[in-house]
Amino acid sequence: MKHALTMLAAICLSVTAGLADAPVSEADATKIRATMQAWGCSGGKIEQESEGTGVFEVDDAKCKDGQYDLKRDKEFKVISITRD
């Protein structure tokens, strides 16, 4: 039983690691930063969702009135802005 639980835990961890967000290319990051500047934001961690949606995320962007998480579609248009 203990061995089976260990195996299950290992499988769950490997699946979770496989769903981690991926880094973006420098060209994409430059486009994302440009759209962020238009919204008065900068900084944050830029990633692309690994679920195959093509959505870009910026976690903890610094904006004029606070810190936000930003999401953009594959054409770099803003999908959502959520205050942290």
N, C-alpha and C positions, 0 to 999 in steps of 0.2 A: 504494500500500500504506500509506504514512504517513497519507494522508487517511482511509482506511478505519479505521485504528486510532484516530485522533483521534475519528472519529464514534462508534465503539464505546465509547470511554471516556466521551464525553459522554452517551450513552444510559444507560450503567451508573450514572453519577453522578445523573442525573435520576430514575431508578427508585429508587435508594437514598434520595434526598431525599424521595420520595413515601411511603416507608414509615416515616418518622420519627414518633415518638410525638407526640400532640397535648396541649396544655394542657387542664386541666379547668376547669369553671365554679367560681365561688366557693362556690356551694351544695354542689357535690360535694366540693370541697376541705375544707369545714367538716365534712361527714360523715366524711370520711377521717381528718381530724385527731382527731375524737372517738373513733373506733375505735383510732387509734394511742395515744391517751392511756390507754385501757383496757389496752393491752399494755405501758404504761410507756415509750412511744416518742414522739419529737417530731422536728420538722425534716425535712430531706430535700427532694428534688425530686419533686413530684407530677405524674404524667402519665397519659394514657390511651392504651393500645395502639391503633395505627391499623389493625390487621389486622381490625377488625370484631368482635372477641371481647367487647368491653365491659370488658376487664380494666383495672383501675387499678394503676399501679406507683408506689411511693415508693422512690426511689434514695437511699441513704446516710442513712437514718433513724438518729437517735441514740437508743439504748435503754439501759436500766440496765447491761447487761453487754457493750455493744459497739455496733458500727455494722452495720446490716442493710439489705437490700433486701426490701421487702414487696410482695406482690401481693394484690389483692382482686377479687372478682367484681363484677358490676354491681349486686348487692344489698349491696355493701360488706362482705361476709364474707371473712375471711382465707383465701386459697388457699395461700400459701407465705410463709415467712420464711427468708431466706438470709443467713447471716453474711458480711459483706464482708471 
